[in-house]
Amino acid sequence: MLVYRLLVARVDLCRVRDPAAVGDPSGDGLDRRAQAAGQEQLRSLARERAGDGAADRASSSVNHCHFGVQHHDELLSMMQTPGDRETGRLPAAQFGLRPVSILGMVTDELIVKARAGDSDAFRELIAPYRRELQVHCYRMLGSFQDAEDALQDTLLGAWQGFDKFDERASLRTWLYRIATNRCLNARRAAGRRPAKAWNVPGIEHLEPTRLGEVVWLEPFPDALLEGAIDAPAGPEARYERTEAISLAFVTALQVLPPRQLAALVLRDVLGFHANEVADMLDTTVESVTSALKRARAMLQERRPALAGRERPPAAHSPAEDAIVARFVTAYEAADLDAVVALLTDDVFISMPPMPFEYEGRDVAACFCARILSQGRRFDLLPTRANGQPAFGTYLRGPTGISHGTGLFVLTLSGERISATTRFESSVLPWFDLPRSLQRR
């Protein structure tokens, strides 16, 4: 899967660690003096690994399993009691409820080695949590690229501050504390990417129903969700795993104030206890409860229409496959009537980073008519994003080459399509999709 290289490279992280540092401006209990130099060193190495394409972050690639995911089963087995192994239950430490020391002598030895500067031991310790931390950063930031940056910053910060890990909380909880604060800092400090003007060549701009707020939204490849959302959430979680990564849910999260967002994700999505969240955010349980109450109310206001909507069919089910096949056939044939027949009455079309949003079947029909007009024909290559069916879209050219124009992500409701989200062609490499293809 095409993402970015950082700690995966065999880097001598000891050279960027500074145990003597004591500054902590972000409030997450980590050293800071070596961070700027360390980040620049690792970015330089990432550019070397990526070659000339490093300027295009979408063109960098890495197999995340290389970061040590293969050790997950071994660590999980050590964490389970004999009764757990018989029933297949995950150990409670997965929820951050028990200290890391229960992982046994092997993990204790890894912790000692990591504190002594052994980067391989550190990689092995954090490997089981890397992907779920990336998903956490994505929920917090709504952007695949920003989430990858935050993850890299989190892992670097954890390495630099590992001597401060005192095992009072689990390693997982400690890492989530770092990641959450990194994301909060990113939301406070960085200006979000600005909205773009209409840029669909050859297609006249259609007056939108409204302008969207979350123009920085990006899709998340399903290939990177494997192993990240499969582990059961903690006992406080209120959302299903698939719902909590859907485009609609992630979009709704982005309008929440930062600390309300953090409280809701940590409590209602991941299931951490209120006292754990209070410790992560360096606040009181009362403040967390108050922020969570406001976040729930605002989220409900933002998503009222979803309450009465039919549930989507299960991923990869015959029902989902049937809807997807009908859409592909109709769209590739430019059969406007067949495409519109698949849409719900309240269908919603968005196209970040352009802010234009279109709602309702009649408006959607006008929009699709313009896209499929003038003899334009498309080829669709299937993939999945955010747990939903998705397609790379390729405009057929006169020479037999189809050129990538973007990525469609479908939101299904029952046997219909309730939303389509179109992203720019720059995201195609994240899904291992080509920039162009030879006509079939």
RAHUGI-V960325 format. One record per residue. N is the residue number from 1. BURIAL is # if it has 16 or more other ideal C-beta (glycine too) atoms within 10 Angstrom, else .. Layout:
n=N burial=BURIAL
n=N burial=BURIAL
This chain:
n=1 burial=#
n=2 burial=#
n=3 burial=#
n=4 burial=#
n=5 burial=#
n=6 burial=#
n=7 burial=#
n=8 burial=#
n=9 burial=.
n=10 burial=.
n=11 burial=#
n=12 burial=.
n=13 burial=#
n=14 burial=.
n=15 burial=.
n=16 burial=#
n=17 burial=#
n=18 burial=#
n=19 burial=.
n=20 burial=.
n=21 burial=.
n=22 burial=.
n=23 burial=.
n=24 burial=.
n=25 burial=.
n=26 burial=#
n=27 burial=.
n=28 burial=#
n=29 burial=#
n=30 burial=#
n=31 burial=#
n=32 burial=#
n=33 burial=.
n=34 burial=#
n=35 burial=#
n=36 burial=.
n=37 burial=.
n=38 burial=#
n=39 burial=#
n=40 burial=.
n=41 burial=#
n=42 burial=#
n=43 burial=.
n=44 burial=.
n=45 burial=#
n=46 burial=#
n=47 burial=.
n=48 burial=.
n=49 burial=#
n=50 burial=#
n=51 burial=.
n=52 burial=.
n=53 burial=.
n=54 burial=#
n=55 burial=.
n=56 burial=.
n=57 burial=#
n=58 burial=#
n=59 burial=#
n=60 burial=#
n=61 burial=#
n=62 burial=#
n=63 burial=.
n=64 burial=#
n=65 burial=#
n=66 burial=.
n=67 burial=#
n=68 burial=#
n=69 burial=#
n=70 burial=.
n=71 burial=.
n=72 burial=#
n=73 burial=.
n=74 burial=.
n=75 burial=#
n=76 burial=#
n=77 burial=.
n=78 burial=.
n=79 burial=#
n=80 burial=#
n=81 burial=.
n=82 burial=.
n=83 burial=.
n=84 burial=.
n=85 burial=.
n=86 burial=.
n=87 burial=.
n=88 burial=.
n=89 burial=.
n=90 burial=.
n=91 burial=#
n=92 burial=#
n=93 burial=#
n=94 burial=#
n=95 burial=#
n=96 burial=#
n=97 burial=#
n=98 burial=.
n=99 burial=.
n=100 burial=#
n=101 burial=.
n=102 burial=.
n=103 burial=#
n=104 burial=.
n=105 burial=.
n=106 burial=.
n=107 burial=#
n=108 burial=.
n=109 burial=.
n=110 burial=#
n=111 burial=#
n=112 burial=.
n=113 burial=#
n=114 burial=#
n=115 burial=.
n=116 burial=.
n=117 burial=#
n=118 burial=#
n=119 burial=#
n=120 burial=.
n=121 burial=#
n=122 burial=#
n=123 burial=#
n=124 burial=#
n=125 burial=#
n=126 burial=#
n=127 burial=#
n=128 burial=#
n=129 burial=#
n=130 burial=#
n=131 burial=#
n=132 burial=#
n=133 burial=#
n=134 burial=#
n=135 burial=#
n=136 burial=#
n=137 burial=#
n=138 burial=#
n=139 burial=#
n=140 burial=#
n=141 burial=#
n=142 burial=#
n=143 burial=#
n=144 burial=#
n=145 burial=#
n=146 burial=#
n=147 burial=#
n=148 burial=#
n=149 burial=#
n=150 burial=#
n=151 burial=#
n=152 burial=#
n=153 burial=#
n=154 burial=#
n=155 burial=#
n=156 burial=#
n=157 burial=#
n=158 burial=#
n=159 burial=#
n=160 burial=#
n=161 burial=#
n=162 burial=#
n=163 burial=.
n=164 burial=.
n=165 burial=#
n=166 burial=.
n=167 burial=.
n=168 burial=.
n=169 burial=#
n=170 burial=#
n=171 burial=#
n=172 burial=#
n=173 burial=#
n=174 burial=#
n=175 burial=#
n=176 burial=#
n=177 burial=#
n=178 burial=#
n=179 burial=#
n=180 burial=#
n=181 burial=#
n=182 burial=#
n=183 burial=#
n=184 burial=#
n=185 burial=#
n=186 burial=#
n=187 burial=#
n=188 burial=.
n=189 burial=.
n=190 burial=.
n=191 burial=.
n=192 burial=#
n=193 burial=.
n=194 burial=.
n=195 burial=.
n=196 burial=.
n=197 burial=.
n=198 burial=.
n=199 burial=.
n=200 burial=#
n=201 burial=.
n=202 burial=.
n=203 burial=.
n=204 burial=.
n=205 burial=.
n=206 burial=#
n=207 burial=.
n=208 burial=#
n=209 burial=#
n=210 burial=.
n=211 burial=.
n=212 burial=#
n=213 burial=.
n=214 burial=#
n=215 burial=#
n=216 burial=#
n=217 burial=#
n=218 burial=#
n=219 burial=#
n=220 burial=#
n=221 burial=#
n=222 burial=#
n=223 burial=#
n=224 burial=#
n=225 burial=#
n=226 burial=.
n=227 burial=#
n=228 burial=#
n=229 burial=#
n=230 burial=.
n=231 burial=#
n=232 burial=.
n=233 burial=#
n=234 burial=#
n=235 burial=.
n=236 burial=#
n=237 burial=#
n=238 burial=.
n=239 burial=#
n=240 burial=.
n=241 burial=#
n=242 burial=#
n=243 burial=.
n=244 burial=#
n=245 burial=#
n=246 burial=#
n=247 burial=#
n=248 burial=#
n=249 burial=#
n=250 burial=#
n=251 burial=#
n=252 burial=#
n=253 burial=#
n=254 burial=#
n=255 burial=.
n=256 burial=#
n=257 burial=.
n=258 burial=#
n=259 burial=#
n=260 burial=#
n=261 burial=#
n=262 burial=#
n=263 burial=#
n=264 burial=#
n=265 burial=#
n=266 burial=#
n=267 burial=#
n=268 burial=#
n=269 burial=#
n=270 burial=#
n=271 burial=#
n=272 burial=#
n=273 burial=#
n=274 burial=#
n=275 burial=.
n=276 burial=#
n=277 burial=#
n=278 burial=#
n=279 burial=#
n=280 burial=#
n=281 burial=#
n=282 burial=.
n=283 burial=#
n=284 burial=.
n=285 burial=.
n=286 burial=.
n=287 burial=#
n=288 burial=#
n=289 burial=.
n=290 burial=.
n=291 burial=#
n=292 burial=#
n=293 burial=.
n=294 burial=#
n=295 burial=#
n=296 burial=#
n=297 burial=.
n=298 burial=#
n=299 burial=#
n=300 burial=.
n=301 burial=.
n=302 burial=#
n=303 burial=.
n=304 burial=.
n=305 burial=.
n=306 burial=.
n=307 burial=.
n=308 burial=.
n=309 burial=#
n=310 burial=.
n=311 burial=.
n=312 burial=#
n=313 burial=#
n=314 burial=.
n=315 burial=.
n=316 burial=.
n=317 burial=.
n=318 burial=.
n=319 burial=.
n=320 burial=#
n=321 burial=.
n=322 burial=.
n=323 burial=#
n=324 burial=#
n=325 burial=.
n=326 burial=#
n=327 burial=#
n=328 burial=#
n=329 burial=.
n=330 burial=#
n=331 burial=#
n=332 burial=#
n=333 burial=.
n=334 burial=#
n=335 burial=.
n=336 burial=#
n=337 burial=.
n=338 burial=.
n=339 burial=#
n=340 burial=#
n=341 burial=.
n=342 burial=#
n=343 burial=#
n=344 burial=#
n=345 burial=.
n=346 burial=.
n=347 burial=#
n=348 burial=#
n=349 burial=#
n=350 burial=#
n=351 burial=#
n=352 burial=#
n=353 burial=#
n=354 burial=#
n=355 burial=#
n=356 burial=#
n=357 burial=#
n=358 burial=#
n=359 burial=#
n=360 burial=#
n=361 burial=.
n=362 burial=.
n=363 burial=#
n=364 burial=#
n=365 burial=#
n=366 burial=.
n=367 burial=#
n=368 burial=#
n=369 burial=.
n=370 burial=.
n=371 burial=#
n=372 burial=#
n=373 burial=.
n=374 burial=.
n=375 burial=.
n=376 burial=.
n=377 burial=.
n=378 burial=#
n=379 burial=#
n=380 burial=#
n=381 burial=#
n=382 burial=.
n=383 burial=#
n=384 burial=#
n=385 burial=#
n=386 burial=#
n=387 burial=#
n=388 burial=#
n=389 burial=#
n=390 burial=#
n=391 burial=#
n=392 burial=#
n=393 burial=#
n=394 burial=#
n=395 burial=#
n=396 burial=#
n=397 burial=.
n=398 burial=.
n=399 burial=.
n=400 burial=.
n=401 burial=.
n=402 burial=#
n=403 burial=.
n=404 burial=#
n=405 burial=#
n=406 burial=#
n=407 burial=#
n=408 burial=#
n=409 burial=#
n=410 burial=#
n=411 burial=#
n=412 burial=#
n=413 burial=#
n=414 burial=.
n=415 burial=.
n=416 burial=#
n=417 burial=#
n=418 burial=#
n=419 burial=#
n=420 burial=#
n=421 burial=#
n=422 burial=#
n=423 burial=#
n=424 burial=#
n=425 burial=#
n=426 burial=#
n=427 burial=#
n=428 burial=#
n=429 burial=#
n=430 burial=#
n=431 burial=#
n=432 burial=.
n=433 burial=#
n=434 burial=.
n=435 burial=.
n=436 burial=.
n=437 burial=#
n=438 burial=.
n=439 burial=.
n=440 burial=.
